[in-house]
Amino acid sequence: MITDFRLPLGDIVSEGIDVLTESLRPVFDLIRFVLLALYDAVEFLLLSPPFWVIILIAAGLAYFVKGWKFALGTIVGLLVIVGVNQWDNAMASLALVLVASAIAIAISVPLGIIAARSDRSSAVIRPILDFLQTMPAFVYLVPALILFRIGVVPGIVATIVFALAPGVRFTELGIRGVDTEVVEAGHAFGSSPWRILRQIQLPLAMPTIMAGINQVIMLSLSMVVIAGLVGGGGLGSDVVQALSRIDVALGFEAGLAVVIIAIYLDRLTAALSGKRRKMWTPWRRKVTPTETAPSPAPAAATKDAPVGASV
């Protein structure tokens, strides 16, 4: 029998947000000020030089990590963004992605380390990550908009929350996947848990952690359009305007700029992950205890040796 009973979960959450807004308004204002200052600083660094300076820096970094083909593709892609008159919006979106990704990585990697070193912590953190990953991204904007008001800050906060999960999961997976014999060898030599983490587990888990960082950046970039709904600016604002005006040309140009930046960041982080793997391969071979030195061959028994004599 259907009744009129209804769980007031939404009302409870709404009242909780109201209480937070009234009691912790100075804290949220401080967070808003810090995030806005970081965003403005990164945006200034990206927009104050001429566009060709930023293109050369990006191409130089691409050449360093992967080679001339990646550098050439970077130059062509960024020049396309300039050609469609989306450079300022692209740099504003890139500033949002860099700030949100840096904060998300700074939070997710330590949480992943904690989850990897404690089964109880992992049991608590995993359901929270499941909740964050399955909740629609638009839902994050509602409390963020109430707490931090309209502008770029709610977009940054929503992006951080949305992008946290893969960083935590990949960090935990990487540390738990380190060979137990290597860790036991560290214990046998009297190393402290902190030293084992810093000199054994983190270096060997770095390729997996870098894959998680790659996913954090990609998820942050996917939130650019959604952040445009709350005044985040950048390419997301143009996409929202194109949607409201049914402007196919503007939507395509802004979307193409998002794709170019996404490809560049994805290839860059993947190449950095490959460099880290090559860097630690010789070290890994040195510390692996299963690779023991060959034992000297026993002396051959001579014809004159008496029966029963030890060789």
N, C-alpha and C positions, 0 to 999 in steps of 0.2 A: 504494500500500500504506500503510495507516494504522499509524503507529508510536506509541510511548509518549513521544516527544519533546515537551517542553513548554517554551515560553519563560518563564523565571522573572521576568517583568516585575513582577508583583504582589509577589513576594518582594523584589525590588530596591527598589521604592518603600517597602515596609514597613520594610526595614532602614534606608533613608535617613531615614525619619521617626523611627525609634528613635535614630539617630545625632544628628539635630537636637535631639530631646528631651533627650538626655543632655548634649550639648555646649553648647547655646544656651538652656538652661532659664532663666537670668537674663534674657536678652533677651525671651523670650516672656512671662515674668512681668511685665516692664516694659510690654510692649505690652498685656497684659491689664489691668494697673493703669490705664494711660492711657485705654484704650477704656471701661473700666468707669466711670472718673471722668467722662468726657464724657457717657456715657449717663445716669449718675445726675444730672448737672447739668441736662441737657435735660429729663429726666423731672421733676425738682424744679420747673423753671420752668413746666412744663405742668400739674402737679398741685397745686402749692401755692396758686395763686389759686382763687377759686370758679369753677365751670364757666362761669357766665355771663360772666365777664371774658374768658376765652379765646374764647368764642363771639363776643363783641363785637369782639375784636381780629381774629379770622378774618374776620368779616363786614365790618369796616372795610377790611381789605386787599382783600377781594373787590370792594367798592364802588370802591376806588381804581383797580384794574386793569381792571375790566370793567363796573361799573355796578350799579344797584340790584337788578336781577333776579338776578344772581349772588349778591349779598349776601343777598337774601331766601332764595334756595335754600340758601345756606350755613347760615343760622340754622335753617331747618326741618330740614335734614339732621343737624346737630349736636344739635338737640333730640331727634330720634328716637334718636340714640345714648344720650343721657341717659335717655330714656324706657324703653329696654330694659336699663338698668343695665349698660352697657358702657363708661361714660365712662373709668374708670380704666384698663381694659385698652386702650381705643383710644388714650389718651395715651401709655401705655407702648409700644405698637406704633409710634406716630408718633415717639416719641423714638428708637427703634431705626432707623426709616427715615431720619430727619433726620441722625443721626450717620453711618450707613453711606453715605448719598447724598453728604454733604459730603466725606467722605474719598474716595469713588469719583470724584467730580468733580475733586477736587484732584489725583488721580493721572491720570485719563484725559485731561483737557484738555492738560496738558503733553506727555503721550505722543502725543496726536493732532497737536500742533504739531511735535514732532520727526519724526513719520512724514510729515507734509506737506512738511517742508523737506528731507528726505533720502530718496531712493528706497531706499537700502540699509537704513535703519532701518525703512522701511515693509515691505520684504521680510522682515525679521525679526519685526516686530510682528504682521503679519497672520496667520501660521500660529498664533501663540500665542492671538490673539483667536478664531480658528476653533475651537481646542481648548477654550477657556473657554466659548464659546457652545454647543457641541454636547455637552459633558460634562453628564450629568444632575446637577441641583442637589443631590440627596441625597449625591452622592459628595464634594462639598466639605465636608460636615459631618463626615466620618470623620477626616481629618487635623486639621481645626480642633478637633474634640472632644479629640483626643489632645494637641495642642499647648497648648490653652487651657483644658481641663477644662470640665465641664458648667456651664451658665449662659448669660447673654445674650451674652457675648463670642464664643463660637463662631458664634452666629447672625449677629453683626455682621460677622465676618471672612468667613463664607461669602457673605453678602449683598454685601459689597464686591467679592469676586472674581467673583460672578455678574453684577454690574451694570456692570462696567468696560467691556465691549466696545462698547456703543453710544456711550458718551461719546468713546472714542478714534476710532471710525469716523466719526462725524458731525463731529467737529472736523477731522479730516483732509480729509473731503469738502468742508467749508465753506471751508477755506483754499485747497485746490487749485481750488475753483470760482471764486475771485476773478478778475476780468478781468485778464489779463496786461498789457493796455495801461495799466491803472491802476498796477500794480506797476512797470512800466517807466518810467512818468512819475515815480514816486518816486525811482527810481534816477537818472533824468536830472537831477533837482534836487539830487542829492548826498546823499540821505537814507541813513542807515545801515540795515543789515538789521533791527536791533532796532526802529528807528523805523518802518520800513515795516510790520513785523509789528504793532506796537502801534497805529499810527495809520491804517493802511490795511487790512491783511488781517483782523485780528481784528474791527474794526467792521463790515466788509462781510460777514464770515462769521458774525456773531453770530446771525442768525435760525436758521441751520443748527445752530450750536453749542447754542442754546437747545432746539432739537428733540431733540438728543442728551441734554441734561440732563433733559428731560422723560422720555425713555425710561429713563434711569438711575433716576429716582425711581419710575417704574412697576415696573421690575424689582425694585427694592429692596422695594417694597410686596408684590410677589408672593412674596417670600421670607419674609414674616411668619409664615405658617402653618408652613413648613418649619422655621424657627427655633424654633417651639414644641416641636418634637420633642427638642431638646437643652436644654430648660429656659429658652428665651428669654422666656417669659412673654407677657403681653399677649393680644391676640386669638388669636394662634396657639395658645396653651395651651388656650384654650376650644374651639377647633376640634378639637384633638387629643383633648381630653376627650370632646367630643360624638361623635367618631368611635369612640372606645373603648367608650363607653356606649350608642351608637346613640341619641343624644339629638338628635332632629330640631329641637326648639325652640331649644336652646342653639346648635346649629350654624348655624341660620338667623340668629339674632340676631347672632352673632359675624361671620358672613359678610356680613351687611347692613352692619355697622359698617365692615368692610374696604372694601366697595364705596363707601360714602359718602366715606370719606377718600380713596380712589383718585380718585373723580370730582372732588373739591375740588382735590386737588394737580394733577391733569391740566389742569383748566380754568385754574387759577392760573398754571401755567408756560406754557401756551399763550397766555394773555393777556399775560404778561410778554414773551414772544417777539414778539407783535404790536406791543407798545409800543416795543420795541427797533428793530423794522423801520421804524416811522414816525419814530423819533428820528433814524435815520441816513439816511433817504431824501434830505433836503435836502443833507446833507454829501456823499452819493454823487454827486448831480447837479453839485456844485461841482467835484469832482475828476476827473470823467470827461473824458479828453482828447478824446473824439470830438465833444464839443459845443463847437465853436469859434465865436467871434464872427463874425457876418456881415461879409464883406469889403466895403469901400466900393465903390459902383458906379463904373465908369470914367467919366471925363468924356466927354460926348457930343461927337462931332466937329461942328464948325461948318461952315456952307456956305463961309465965307471961308478955311478952312484949306487951305494948299497941298497938292497931291498929294505923298505920300511923307513929309509932316511927321509927327513923332511926336505922338500925342495924349496 
